[in-house]
Amino acid sequence: MSESLRILVIEDDPSISEVVCAHLTRQGHCCVGAFSGTEGMLHLEHGDGSVPFDLIITDLMLPGMTGEDVVGHIRAASATLPIIVISARIT
């Protein structure tokens, strides 16, 4: 592994969040978990406007703010921050 990443995992299902974070942590990355879109946005807000994460992994079906809204806010702040969407939603 070349570099440790700081990853925000926004997933409301505790079992899925735990598996994703555990696997990434074993790979040497630092994971921060959020269990709603609103909580995820609180982790993303930074006084200087920068995004303090190297990667975002998010569900679409979240309590509070939806995953689509979270992605929209992230894209407004950073067009290049990688985002992985994980979801059981079919359409």
C-alpha positions as CSV (number, residue, x, y, z in Angstrom):
1,M,0.0,0.0,0.0
2,S,1.4,3.3,-1.0
3,E,-0.6,5.8,1.1
4,S,-3.1,5.8,3.9
5,L,-6.4,7.5,3.0
6,R,-8.8,9.3,5.2
7,I,-12.2,7.9,4.2
8,L,-15.7,9.0,5.2
9,V,-18.2,6.1,5.2
10,I,-21.8,7.4,5.2
11,E,-24.0,4.3,5.7
12,D,-27.1,4.0,8.0
13,D,-26.9,0.2,8.3
14,P,-24.5,-0.5,11.2
15,S,-23.5,-4.0,9.9
16,I,-22.5,-2.7,6.5
17,S,-20.7,0.3,7.9
18,E,-18.8,-1.9,10.3
19,V,-17.7,-4.3,7.5
20,V,-16.6,-1.5,5.1
21,C,-14.7,0.4,7.9
22,A,-13.1,-2.8,9.3
23,H,-11.9,-3.9,5.8
24,L,-10.5,-0.5,5.0
25,T,-8.9,-0.1,8.4
26,R,-7.1,-3.5,7.9
27,Q,-5.8,-2.0,4.7
28,G,-4.2,0.8,6.7
29,H,-6.8,3.6,6.0
30,C,-8.4,5.9,8.5
31,C,-12.2,5.6,8.4
32,V,-14.8,7.9,9.9
33,G,-18.4,6.6,10.1
34,A,-21.5,8.6,9.7
35,F,-25.0,7.0,10.0
36,S,-27.1,9.7,8.2
37,G,-26.6,12.2,5.4
38,T,-26.8,15.0,8.0
39,E,-24.1,13.5,10.1
40,G,-21.9,13.0,7.0
41,M,-22.3,16.6,6.1
42,L,-21.3,17.6,9.7
43,H,-18.0,15.7,9.2
44,L,-17.5,17.3,5.9
45,E,-18.0,20.9,7.0
46,H,-14.7,22.6,7.6
47,G,-14.1,26.2,8.5
48,D,-11.8,26.9,5.6
49,G,-14.1,25.3,3.0
50,S,-11.7,22.4,2.2
51,V,-12.8,18.8,2.3
52,P,-10.9,16.9,5.0
53,F,-11.2,13.5,3.4
54,D,-9.5,11.7,0.5
55,L,-12.5,9.5,-0.4
56,I,-16.2,9.4,0.4
57,I,-18.2,6.2,0.4
58,T,-22.0,6.8,0.7
59,D,-25.3,5.1,0.5
60,L,-28.1,6.8,-1.3
61,M,-31.0,5.8,1.0
62,L,-30.0,7.7,4.2
63,P,-32.0,9.2,7.0
64,G,-31.9,13.0,7.2
65,M,-30.2,14.3,4.0
66,T,-30.3,11.8,1.1
67,G,-27.2,10.4,-0.5
68,E,-28.0,12.3,-3.7
69,D,-28.0,15.6,-1.7
70,V,-24.8,14.7,0.0
71,V,-23.1,14.0,-3.4
72,G,-24.5,17.3,-4.7
73,H,-23.0,19.2,-1.8
74,I,-19.7,17.4,-2.1
75,R,-19.5,18.2,-5.9
76,A,-20.3,21.8,-5.2
77,A,-17.2,22.0,-2.9
78,S,-14.9,19.7,-4.9
79,A,-15.3,18.4,-8.4
80,T,-12.4,16.0,-8.0
81,L,-13.0,14.3,-4.6
82,P,-13.6,10.6,-5.3
83,I,-17.1,9.3,-4.3
84,I,-18.1,5.7,-4.2
85,V,-21.9,5.1,-4.0
86,I,-23.1,1.8,-2.5
87,S,-26.8,1.2,-2.5
88,A,-29.5,-1.4,-2.6
89,R,-31.7,0.9,-4.6
90,I,-32.4,-0.4,-8.1
91,T,-33.5,2.8,-9.8
